[in-house]
Amino acid sequence: MGEYVKVDVASYVKQGIESGSMIPRQAEKFARIVARQGNVGENVISWSVDAQGNEVQEKVAQVALDSQTGQPGWVATKVDEQGNVIVDINNHANQWIIDDSTFKRKYELDPENQGLFRPTGGPQIFVQIPDNIILNQWGSDMRIAAGGFINITNANDMYGISQRDFEDTYKFTDELEKNGPRL
């Protein structure tokens, strides 16, 4: 497993796009999740895998009160089409914390699948990363193995996602190739 290097996400992405090592592509979220409001102070460990299948502890985060709503964040868990929790080859569930206001903006109950939430919103723009990196994401460090992605849709809110999580969550659309990147 290679060394992880801490990066400033904006500079890293800008340099990657300028050098041609990162190409913006458009993708749309399709994955469903189960979610529950967490308990303030509850720890959630987000796991991923690298290209060799080794486990990568991406980050440890703690449920906190959302500064906008005063409500605790949500613990989200990715599920398959039947609503079964997705676990990786190391038997880790794919979980993360989403603050209350972001959750309410990005997810809604899926009327066709009781108990599941579906994504709202439209296409987003990503770049695939060629390096093992550490970036500061929402106040804590996150490790992302080479092959992962950075969402660059909003220059003020860029964030990373592992390759496995990306493939389980998003599908590329061909609109970007037809119309060119919209940065």
Sequence and secondary structure as in RCSB ss.txt:
>XXXX:A:sequence
MGEYVKVDVASYVKQGIESGSMIPRQAEKFARIVARQGNVGENVISWSVDAQGNEVQEKVAQVALDSQTGQPGWV
ATKVDEQGNVIVDINNHANQWIIDDSTFKRKYELDPENQGLFRPTGGPQIFVQIPDNIILNQWGSDMRIAAGGFI
NITNANDMYGISQRDFEDTYKFTDELEKNGPRL
>XXXX:A:secstr
    EE  HHHHHHHHHHHTSS  EEEEE   EEEEE  TT EEEEEEE TTS EEEEEEEE  B TTT  B EE
EEEB TTS B B TTS B EEEE HHHHHHHEEE TTSTT EEE S  EEEEE SS EEEEETTEEEEE TT EE
E SSTTS EEE HHHHHHHEEE SHHHHH    
